[in-house]
């Protein structure tokens, strides 16, 4: 199923997701270049909530841009298979190689604000990440590796610890608790 159909068929679990789903669908209808980061003021991204097999821990990185522990993810950069984007980003940002989706279905949807910043010497204006999140699983015994141009830490956290480790209020209140709460819907 293509990503447009997946988003159309996604059943929001909250007013936040319903509003963000509507926004993402509107943007997809209006912009052909939405899968490229050059599309401003918004573009498609994919994120991953990576849990251990016991579903008691989540893998996070200390993100340089946001100065916070956060999930992993990145820009679509022309790729319409957002699950592949999420898997690629986890491998690149954490160093783990054996990671698998617990489902190929969308785990959550978000529109995320990104403040203006400097990246690779260039100013990037404030914009939105129209984000699709996937639930992935990896074993804790795999070696972890930082990606210095993007993060300066990779670590496993208990589910509640992961929320508290984030310094981003929006994520602590709205996103990470939602992702943790949904874990009960995925049998071990």
C-alpha positions as a Markdown table, in Angstrom:
| # | Residue | x | y | z |
|---|---|---|---|---|
| 1 | Unk | 0.0 | 0.0 | 0.0 |
| 2 | Unk | 1.4 | 3.4 | -0.9 |
| 3 | Unk | 2.0 | 6.1 | 1.7 |
| 4 | Unk | -0.9 | 8.2 | 0.7 |
| 5 | Unk | -3.3 | 5.2 | 1.2 |
| 6 | Unk | -1.6 | 4.4 | 4.5 |
| 7 | Unk | -2.2 | 7.9 | 5.8 |
| 8 | Unk | -5.7 | 8.0 | 4.5 |
| 9 | Unk | -6.5 | 4.7 | 6.2 |
| 10 | Unk | -4.8 | 5.6 | 9.5 |
| 11 | Unk | -7.2 | 5.9 | 12.4 |
| 12 | Unk | -6.2 | 8.8 | 14.7 |
| 13 | Unk | -6.2 | 8.2 | 18.4 |
| 14 | Unk | -6.5 | 11.8 | 19.5 |
| 15 | Unk | -7.5 | 15.3 | 18.4 |
| 16 | Unk | -3.8 | 16.0 | 17.8 |
| 17 | Unk | -3.5 | 13.1 | 15.4 |
| 18 | Unk | -6.8 | 13.9 | 13.7 |
| 19 | Unk | -5.7 | 17.5 | 13.1 |
| 20 | Unk | -2.2 | 16.5 | 12.0 |
| 21 | Unk | -3.6 | 13.8 | 9.6 |
| 22 | Unk | -5.8 | 16.4 | 8.0 |
| 23 | Unk | -2.9 | 18.8 | 7.6 |
| 24 | Unk | -0.6 | 16.1 | 6.1 |
| 25 | Unk | -3.3 | 15.0 | 3.6 |
| 26 | Unk | -3.9 | 18.6 | 2.6 |
| 27 | Unk | -0.2 | 19.2 | 2.0 |
| 28 | Unk | 0.1 | 16.0 | 0.1 |
| 29 | Unk | -2.8 | 17.1 | -2.2 |
| 30 | Unk | -1.3 | 20.5 | -2.8 |
| 31 | Unk | 2.4 | 19.8 | -3.2 |
| 32 | Unk | 4.1 | 17.3 | -5.4 |
| 33 | Unk | 7.5 | 18.1 | -3.9 |
| 34 | Unk | 6.5 | 17.3 | -0.3 |
| 35 | Unk | 9.0 | 14.4 | -0.1 |
| 36 | Unk | 12.0 | 16.7 | -0.5 |
| 37 | Unk | 13.4 | 18.8 | 2.3 |
| 38 | Unk | 13.7 | 21.8 | -0.1 |
| 39 | Unk | 9.9 | 22.0 | 0.1 |
| 40 | Unk | 9.1 | 24.8 | 2.5 |
| 41 | Unk | 7.3 | 25.5 | 4.7 |
| 42 | Unk | 6.8 | 21.8 | 5.2 |
| 43 | Unk | 8.1 | 18.4 | 4.1 |
| 44 | Unk | 7.7 | 14.7 | 4.9 |
| 45 | Unk | 9.8 | 12.9 | 7.5 |
| 46 | Unk | 9.8 | 9.5 | 9.2 |
| 47 | Unk | 10.6 | 8.6 | 12.8 |
| 48 | Unk | 11.0 | 5.4 | 14.8 |
| 49 | Unk | 10.1 | 4.4 | 18.3 |
| 50 | Unk | 12.6 | 1.6 | 18.8 |
| 51 | Unk | 11.9 | -0.7 | 21.7 |
| 52 | Unk | 13.6 | -3.8 | 23.1 |
| 53 | Unk | 11.9 | -7.2 | 22.7 |
| 54 | Unk | 10.5 | -7.0 | 26.3 |
| 55 | Unk | 9.0 | -3.6 | 25.4 |
| 56 | Unk | 10.5 | -2.1 | 28.6 |
| 57 | Unk | 13.1 | 0.2 | 27.0 |
| 58 | Unk | 13.4 | 2.6 | 24.1 |
| 59 | Unk | 16.5 | 3.6 | 22.2 |
| 60 | Unk | 17.2 | 7.3 | 22.0 |
| 61 | Unk | 19.9 | 9.6 | 20.7 |
| 62 | Unk | 21.1 | 12.9 | 22.2 |
| 63 | Unk | 20.2 | 15.2 | 19.2 |
| 64 | Unk | 22.7 | 18.0 | 18.6 |
| 65 | Unk | 20.2 | 20.4 | 17.0 |
| 66 | Unk | 17.6 | 20.1 | 19.8 |
| 67 | Unk | 20.0 | 19.5 | 22.7 |
| 68 | Unk | 17.7 | 16.8 | 23.9 |
| 69 | Unk | 17.4 | 13.0 | 24.1 |
| 70 | Unk | 15.0 | 12.1 | 21.3 |
| 71 | Unk | 13.7 | 9.4 | 19.0 |
| 72 | Unk | 15.4 | 8.8 | 15.7 |
| 73 | Unk | 14.3 | 9.8 | 12.2 |
| 74 | Unk | 14.9 | 12.0 | 9.2 |
| 75 | Unk | 13.9 | 13.5 | 5.9 |
| 76 | Unk | 12.3 | 11.5 | 3.2 |
| 77 | Unk | 14.7 | 13.1 | 0.6 |
| 78 | Unk | 12.6 | 11.9 | -2.3 |
| 79 | Unk | 11.9 | 8.4 | -0.8 |
| 80 | Unk | 8.1 | 7.6 | -0.6 |
| 81 | Unk | 8.7 | 4.4 | 1.4 |
| 82 | Unk | 8.8 | 6.1 | 4.8 |
| 83 | Unk | 9.3 | 2.8 | 6.7 |
| 84 | Unk | 12.6 | 2.4 | 4.8 |
| 85 | Unk | 13.5 | 6.0 | 5.7 |
| 86 | Unk | 12.8 | 5.2 | 9.4 |
| 87 | Unk | 14.9 | 2.0 | 9.3 |
| 88 | Unk | 17.8 | 3.8 | 7.5 |
| 89 | Unk | 17.8 | 6.6 | 10.0 |
| 90 | Unk | 17.9 | 4.3 | 13.0 |
| 91 | Unk | 20.9 | 2.4 | 11.5 |
| 92 | Unk | 22.7 | 5.6 | 10.7 |
| 93 | Unk | 22.0 | 7.5 | 13.9 |
| 94 | Unk | 22.5 | 4.6 | 16.4 |
| 95 | Unk | 24.9 | 2.2 | 14.8 |
| 96 | Unk | 22.6 | -0.8 | 15.3 |
| 97 | Unk | 22.1 | -3.0 | 12.3 |
| 98 | Unk | 19.6 | -5.6 | 13.3 |
| 99 | Unk | 16.3 | -3.6 | 13.6 |
| 100 | Unk | 12.9 | -4.7 | 12.4 |
| 101 | Unk | 9.4 | -3.3 | 12.2 |
| 102 | Unk | 6.9 | -4.7 | 14.6 |
| 103 | Unk | 4.4 | -3.7 | 12.0 |
| 104 | Unk | 4.6 | -2.1 | 8.5 |
| 105 | Unk | 1.6 | 0.0 | 9.5 |
| 106 | Unk | 1.9 | 3.6 | 10.7 |
| 107 | Unk | 2.4 | 3.8 | 14.5 |
| 108 | Unk | 1.5 | 7.5 | 14.8 |
| 109 | Unk | 1.3 | 10.8 | 12.9 |
| 110 | Unk | 2.6 | 14.3 | 13.9 |
| 111 | Unk | 3.2 | 17.7 | 12.5 |
| 112 | Unk | 6.3 | 18.9 | 14.2 |
| 113 | Unk | 7.7 | 22.4 | 14.3 |
| 114 | Unk | 11.4 | 23.0 | 13.6 |
| 115 | Unk | 12.9 | 26.3 | 14.5 |
| 116 | Unk | 15.2 | 28.1 | 12.1 |
| 117 | Unk | 18.8 | 26.9 | 12.5 |
| 118 | Unk | 22.2 | 26.6 | 10.8 |
| 119 | Unk | 23.0 | 23.2 | 9.2 |
| 120 | Unk | 26.3 | 22.6 | 7.4 |
| 121 | Unk | 26.9 | 26.3 | 7.4 |
| 122 | Unk | 23.6 | 27.2 | 5.8 |
| 123 | Unk | 20.6 | 28.8 | 7.4 |
| 124 | Unk | 17.5 | 26.6 | 7.4 |
| 125 | Unk | 14.2 | 28.6 | 8.0 |
| 126 | Unk | 11.6 | 27.5 | 10.4 |
| 127 | Unk | 9.3 | 24.9 | 9.0 |
| 128 | Unk | 7.1 | 21.8 | 9.7 |
| 129 | Unk | 8.0 | 18.1 | 9.6 |
| 130 | Unk | 5.0 | 16.2 | 8.5 |
| 131 | Unk | 6.0 | 13.0 | 10.3 |
| 132 | Unk | 5.1 | 9.4 | 10.1 |
| 133 | Unk | 6.2 | 7.2 | 13.0 |
| 134 | Unk | 6.9 | 3.5 | 12.9 |
| 135 | Unk | 7.3 | 1.0 | 15.8 |
| 136 | Unk | 10.6 | -0.9 | 15.5 |
| 137 | Unk | 12.4 | -3.5 | 17.6 |
| 138 | Unk | 16.0 | -4.2 | 18.3 |
| 139 | Unk | 18.1 | -6.2 | 20.8 |
| 140 | Unk | 19.8 | -4.2 | 23.5 |
| 141 | Unk | 23.1 | -6.2 | 23.1 |
| 142 | Unk | 24.0 | -4.6 | 19.8 |
| 143 | Unk | 26.9 | -2.1 | 19.8 |
| 144 | Unk | 25.8 | 1.5 | 19.7 |
| 145 | Unk | 27.6 | 4.3 | 17.9 |
| 146 | Unk | 27.1 | 8.0 | 17.8 |
| 147 | Unk | 26.8 | 10.0 | 14.6 |
| 148 | Unk | 28.8 | 13.1 | 15.6 |
| 149 | Unk | 27.3 | 15.4 | 12.9 |
| 150 | Unk | 23.8 | 14.6 | 14.3 |
| 151 | Unk | 24.1 | 13.3 | 17.9 |
| 152 | Unk | 26.4 | 13.0 | 20.8 |
| 153 | Unk | 24.9 | 10.1 | 22.7 |
| 154 | Unk | 23.0 | 6.8 | 22.0 |
| 155 | Unk | 21.4 | 4.9 | 24.9 |
| 156 | Unk | 18.5 | 2.7 | 26.0 |
| 157 | Unk | 16.1 | 4.2 | 28.5 |
| 158 | Unk | 13.2 | 2.8 | 30.5 |
| 159 | Unk | 9.9 | 3.9 | 29.0 |
| 160 | Unk | 9.2 | 6.6 | 31.6 |
| 161 | Unk | 12.9 | 7.5 | 31.7 |
| 162 | Unk | 12.8 | 8.2 | 28.0 |
| 163 | Unk | 10.0 | 10.8 | 28.5 |
| 164 | Unk | 11.9 | 12.5 | 31.3 |
| 165 | Unk | 15.2 | 12.5 | 29.4 |
| 166 | Unk | 13.7 | 14.8 | 26.8 |
| 167 | Unk | 14.0 | 18.5 | 27.3 |
| 168 | Unk | 11.4 | 19.2 | 24.6 |
| 169 | Unk | 8.2 | 20.0 | 26.4 |
| 170 | Unk | 5.9 | 19.1 | 23.5 |
| 171 | Unk | 7.4 | 15.7 | 23.1 |
| 172 | Unk | 7.3 | 15.0 | 26.9 |
| 173 | Unk | 3.6 | 16.0 | 27.1 |
| 174 | Unk | 2.1 | 14.8 | 23.8 |
| 175 | Unk | 4.3 | 12.5 | 21.7 |
| 176 | Unk | 6.4 | 10.1 | 23.8 |
| 177 | Unk | 3.6 | 9.3 | 26.3 |
| 178 | Unk | 1.3 | 8.5 | 23.4 |
| 179 | Unk | 4.0 | 6.2 | 21.8 |
| 180 | Unk | 4.5 | 4.4 | 25.1 |
| 181 | Unk | 0.8 | 3.9 | 25.7 |
| 182 | Unk | 0.3 | 2.2 | 22.4 |
| 183 | Unk | 2.8 | -0.5 | 23.2 |
| 184 | Unk | 0.2 | -2.5 | 25.0 |
| 185 | Unk | -1.5 | -3.1 | 21.6 |
| 186 | Unk | 1.5 | -5.0 | 20.3 |
| 187 | Unk | 1.8 | -8.5 | 21.7 |
| 188 | Unk | 5.3 | -9.8 | 22.6 |
